[in-house]
Amino acid sequence: MAAWSAALTRGRYVQLPHDSQGDRRERPRRTAVFPANAAPQTAQQSLESGSGTSNASLFTIAWDKPGGFVGRDALLVARDAGPPTHRVVSLLVEDGNADLFGNEPVLLDGRWVGYVRAAGYGFTVGGPVALAQVSCPDGVTAEWLKAGDFSVRTDQREWPARLQLGPLYDPKRLRILADG
């Protein structure tokens, strides 16, 4: 532990970047929008995370799986109740100078609609990426998401952000399904 502390102290002196193993594991999750863990979710949480509510995320729920699956009935009830009022979306800030860490306000046409839950630099997409929780009392629909311009506010300024309903990297899953 003393060697690690000394390395960090010397690294700060010469301004070496510190990158923990945890952040290296998180970057692909943020750019591909994969779940962070296999923790059980309620039907509402599954729909709020974006699973199965848009064409881009239908791969996460096999609605027509032969024989069904545990929780299918609860998910169908939640889905039929209308769009969720909260949803997790992917945002890409195309200016690489933005520093996103999490908890930054997310704005839609200048109005606060949510906050960043996880963020970091997406090397595969060439800019800062964020998973943001957004909300709308009438329901978060694809139409509502596409109706305006998103931005993320940091200490520095407000950064325009591009909304992506599917994964930012490999949205058609060509690389993940490739043979060899």
N, C-alpha and C positions, 0 to 999 in steps of 0.2 A: 504494500500500500504506500509506503514511503517513496518508493521509486516512481510510482504512478503520480503522486502529488508533486514530486520534483520535476517530472517530465511536463506536467501541466503548467507548473510555474515557469519553467524555462520556455515552454511553447508560447505562453502569453507574452513573455519578454520579447521574443523574436516574431510575434504575431503569427504563429502557426495555427491553422484551423484545428479545432477539436471536433472530431466526428465520432460519436459513440456508436457502438454496435446497434443499439436500439434505433437510432436514426437511419442507419443503413437498411434495417429491416422495414422501417416505416415508409421510406420513399416509394418503393414499388406499390404499396397499398394505396398511397395517395394518388399516384398517377393512373393506376388501373382500377381504382375503386373496389378493391377486394375487402371483405370483412377483416377486421383486425384479429378476431378470435372466433372461436366456435361457441361463444356463450349463447344460451337459449334466448330467444326473443319472443315477445308477445306478437300476436297477429298485427296489431297496430304498429309496433316497432318495425316489423318487417316491411310494411308498406311505407312507413315514414322514411326508411333508409333508402327508398327508391326501388326496392326489390319488386319486380313484377308490375310496376305501374307505368312503365314506358317501354317502347320497343327495344331501347338500348339495354334494359336490364332484365328482360324476360328470361335470360338464361339462368337467373338465380332461383326462379320458382318454376317447376314443371307442373303447371296447372292440370295437364291431362296425363300425368304419370299413371301407367297401368296399375290398378290396385290402390291408387291414391297414396297419401302419406299422412303421418301424424300431424295434426293441426290444420289440415286442408280445409275442413269445414269452418273453422274459426277465421281463416284467411279469406275464404269466400264471403263470409258475413261482413268482415271489415272492408273488403274491396267493394261490395255492393252498397255499403253505407255511404259511399261517395269519396271524393278525394280527401286525403289526409290534410290536416291543417299545418303540419310540419313536414319537412322533407330535407334530406341530406343531398346536396348537389356538389358537383365539381366546378371549380373556378380556376382559370389560368390568367395570371397577370403577365402580360406579354412584355412588360418592362422588367428586365433582369435586375434592376437596381432596387426593387422593392424587397423589403425584409418582412416576411410574414412568419409569425411564431404561433399564432392561435389566439382566440378571444378578440380578434379585431372585429369591429362592426362591419356588417355587409349591408350595402345600400342598393335599392332598386329605384332608379330615377330620383336619387337624392333622399329617399325615405328609408329609414332603418327597417330592415326586414329580417335580420338575423345576425349570426356571428360565426366566425371561423372556428371550427372545432379542432382541426389538425392542419398543419401547413409545413412547407419546406420547399427547397429548390428541386424542381423536377428536371434532372439532367437529360432524360430521354425526350422531353418536350421543350427544353430550352427556356424555362422560366419558372417563377414561383407558382406553386400549385396549392390549392386549399380545398379541403372538404368543409363545406359550410352548412349549417342548419338554418333554413329559412322558413318563415311562416306567413300564412295568409288566412284570416278568419273565414274566408269563403272557400278555402281549399287550395292547396298548391297543385295547380294543373300545368300541363305543358304550355298551354296558351298563356297563363299568367307569367310563367317563367320567361317566355319569349317576348312578352309585351313591352319590355323596357331594357335599359342598360344597367348592368351590375357594376358596382365598384366596391373596393375594400378600403377602409380608412385606417391608416396607421399614424404613428406619431409624426411621420415625415409629411404626409399629404394623403389625398384620396387617389387611389390607383384604379384606373379602368380595368375591368376583369371580363374575360370571355366565359360565358356559361357553357358547360358541356353536359348534356343529359346522360351521355354514356361515358365510358372510360376515355381519358385524355390520350392514352397511348394504346394503340392496337384496338380501336373500337370495334372492328369487325372480327377480332380474335383470330386473325390469320397466323400470327406468330405462335400463339399458344396452342393452336390446333395443328401446326405444321408437322409433317413427318420428318424425323431426324434432323 
